[in-house]
């Protein structure tokens, strides 16, 4: 009987511990991209994706079952900032990225555009909608020119999912930090 009581106590304690652990919200995970001198915080229900070429980093939100939400992602793209005497580099980079997006999609609309710093760097924040053969999308993006490179930080989702994912996308964009060169 005494062994049974101890077993019940251990089992009860274990169940209490597991329920307490389940109630604890996992913390964001800081991702560091040393080659680009930046970092950001990945929410706990997002998973890292693949990076290749100009795409330096990508991540995808997960639904309650742990499956990737189709058509939704966050990515960081790096390219050459166009050099021009007539137009500031940030403006030229933003114009080039917008033209690329317009050329690849239909029903393109820029909903909002605002100059605002990103971790102390001049930046342009935009929100836009477009459609293509995969569906209709909305995205929030921040464009920055730093050390002669243009960076686009983009969070996008199908228009039906965007409002639900917007807080995470905004959190990802706001979490970008430039690392101090040593």
Secondary structure per residue as TSV (DSSP state, phi and psi in degrees):
chain	resnum	aa	ss	phi	psi
A	1	X	-	360.0	-43.1
A	2	X	H	-63.6	-40.5
A	3	X	H	-63.3	-39.6
A	4	X	H	-62.7	-41.4
A	5	X	H	-64.9	-41.5
A	6	X	H	-63.9	-42.2
A	7	X	H	-60.3	-41.9
A	8	X	H	-64.8	-40.6
A	9	X	H	-62.8	-44.1
A	10	X	H	-64.4	-46.3
A	11	X	H	-62.5	-43.2
A	12	X	H	-62.5	-42.8
A	13	X	H	-63.6	-41.3
A	14	X	H	-63.8	-42.6
A	15	X	H	-64.8	-40.4
A	16	X	H	-62.8	-43.4
A	17	X	H	-63.0	-44.4
A	18	X	H	-65.1	-39.7
A	19	X	H	-68.8	-36.5
A	20	X	H	-67.0	-39.7
A	21	X	H	-66.4	-38.4
A	22	X	H	-66.9	-29.7
A	23	X	H	-78.6	-17.9
A	24	X	S	-77.1	124.8
A	25	X	-	-78.4	127.0
A	26	X	-	-61.7	147.8
A	27	X	-	-80.5	158.3
A	28	X	-	-63.7	156.9
A	29	X	E	-115.8	122.7
A	30	X	E	-80.2	122.2
A	31	X	E	-102.0	128.5
A	32	X	E	-112.6	129.3
A	33	X	E	-114.6	84.4
A	34	X	G	-61.4	-33.6
A	35	X	G	-63.7	-26.8
A	36	X	G	-104.6	-3.3
A	37	X	T	65.6	39.0
A	38	X	E	-145.8	165.7
A	39	X	E	-145.6	163.6
A	40	X	E	-154.3	165.0
A	41	X	E	-103.6	123.2
A	42	X	E	-93.7	121.1
A	43	X	-	-59.4	155.2
A	44	X	T	-64.2	-26.5
A	45	X	T	-98.8	31.5
A	46	X	E	-123.5	149.1
A	47	X	E	-124.5	145.0
A	48	X	E	-67.1	143.4
A	49	X	-	-110.2	-158.8
A	50	X	-	-92.1	153.1
A	51	X	-	-124.1	139.1
A	52	X	B	-159.1	147.3
A	53	X	T	58.1	-126.2
A	54	X	T	-74.2	-19.5
A	55	X	E	-81.1	111.0
A	56	X	E	-83.9	-26.7
A	57	X	E	-162.4	145.9
A	58	X	E	-144.7	154.8
A	59	X	E	-148.4	155.6
A	60	X	E	-132.7	137.2
A	61	X	E	-75.5	150.1
A	62	X	B	-111.7	145.3
A	63	X	-	-82.2	-176.9
A	64	X	T	-60.9	-26.2
A	65	X	T	-88.1	2.1
A	66	X	S	83.2	14.0
A	67	X	-	-96.1	146.3
A	68	X	B	-63.4	133.7
A	69	X	-	-76.6	117.9
A	70	X	T	-59.4	138.2
A	71	X	T	78.7	5.0
A	72	X	-	-117.6	136.6
A	73	X	E	-164.4	170.9
A	74	X	E	-132.0	133.1
A	75	X	E	-145.4	156.9
A	76	X	E	-116.9	125.7
A	77	X	E	-119.6	138.3
A	78	X	E	-121.7	136.5
A	79	X	E	-146.5	178.9
A	80	X	E	-80.3	130.3
A	81	X	-	-79.9	124.4
A	82	X	-	-61.8	133.8
A	83	X	-	-93.8	126.9
A	84	X	-	-151.3	147.5
A	85	X	S	-85.1	-24.2
A	86	X	S	-84.1	-31.9
A	87	X	S	-126.8	135.0
A	88	X	-	-56.8	149.5
A	89	X	H	-56.1	-41.8
A	90	X	H	-63.1	-43.6
A	91	X	H	-63.3	-45.3
A	92	X	H	-63.2	-41.7
A	93	X	H	-63.5	-46.5
A	94	X	H	-62.3	-40.3
A	95	X	H	-64.0	-41.5
A	96	X	H	-65.8	-43.6
A	97	X	H	-65.8	-39.5
A	98	X	H	-65.0	-42.9
A	99	X	H	-62.3	-40.3
A	100	X	H	-60.3	-46.2
A	101	X	H	-65.4	-40.8
A	102	X	H	-63.5	-38.9
A	103	X	H	-68.1	-29.8
A	104	X	H	-91.5	-11.9
A	105	X	-	-133.0	164.2
A	106	X	E	-106.6	167.8
A	107	X	E	51.1	39.6
A	108	X	E	-72.0	131.1
A	109	X	E	-138.7	127.8
A	110	X	E	-90.6	116.6
A	111	X	E	-86.3	-30.9
A	112	X	E	-157.9	145.6
A	113	X	E	-149.5	128.1
A	114	X	E	-148.4	130.9
A	115	X	E	-81.0	127.0
A	116	X	-	-159.2	144.5
A	117	X	-	-70.9	151.3
A	118	X	B	-120.1	106.6
A	119	X	T	48.4	46.6
A	120	X	T	87.4	-8.5
A	121	X	B	-96.0	138.4
A	122	X	-	-57.2	136.3
A	123	X	E	-147.2	159.4
A	124	X	E	-119.0	120.6
A	125	X	E	-100.9	130.5
A	126	X	E	-132.0	154.5
A	127	X	E	-131.4	132.9
A	128	X	E	-146.0	162.5
A	129	X	E	-127.6	151.2
A	130	X	E	-164.7	169.5
A	131	X	E	-136.3	156.4
A	132	X	E	-150.5	-168.3
A	133	X	T	-64.5	-18.0
A	134	X	T	-88.5	-13.8
A	135	X	E	138.5	-165.9
A	136	X	E	-104.0	136.3
A	137	X	E	-130.5	155.1
A	138	X	E	-129.0	144.8
A	139	X	E	-142.3	151.3
A	140	X	E	-113.9	132.3
A	141	X	E	-138.0	150.8
A	142	X	E	-126.3	129.2
A	143	X	E	-114.9	136.5
A	144	X	E	-138.2	145.1
A	145	X	E	-113.8	124.3
A	146	X	E	-143.5	128.8
A	147	X	T	52.2	46.0
A	148	X	T	66.7	12.6
A	149	X	E	-118.1	141.6
A	150	X	E	-94.7	135.0
A	151	X	E	-120.2	134.4
A	152	X	E	-117.1	124.1
A	153	X	E	-108.2	111.6
A	154	X	E	-125.8	128.3
A	155	X	E	-116.3	125.0
A	156	X	E	-139.1	158.2
A	157	X	E	-159.7	162.2
A	158	X	E	-59.1	147.9
A	159	X	H	-57.4	-29.3
A	160	X	H	-70.7	-22.4
A	161	X	H	-106.3	-12.4
A	162	X	H	-61.2	-48.3
A	163	X	H	-59.0	-36.0
A	164	X	H	-69.7	-35.7
A	165	X	H	-91.8	-12.1
A	166	X	H	-53.8	-42.3
A	167	X	H	-60.0	-40.3
A	168	X	H	-67.4	-42.2
A	169	X	H	-61.5	-45.2
A	170	X	H	-62.8	-39.8
A	171	X	H	-63.6	-42.3
A	172	X	H	-60.4	-47.6
A	173	X	H	-62.3	-43.1
A	174	X	H	-71.6	-18.1
A	175	X	T	-86.4	-6.9
A	176	X	-	-63.0	130.5
A	177	X	E	-132.0	134.5
A	178	X	E	-85.3	134.2
A	179	X	-	-83.2	143.8
A	180	X	-	-76.7	128.6
A	181	X	-	-68.2	139.1
A	182	X	-	-103.8	360.0
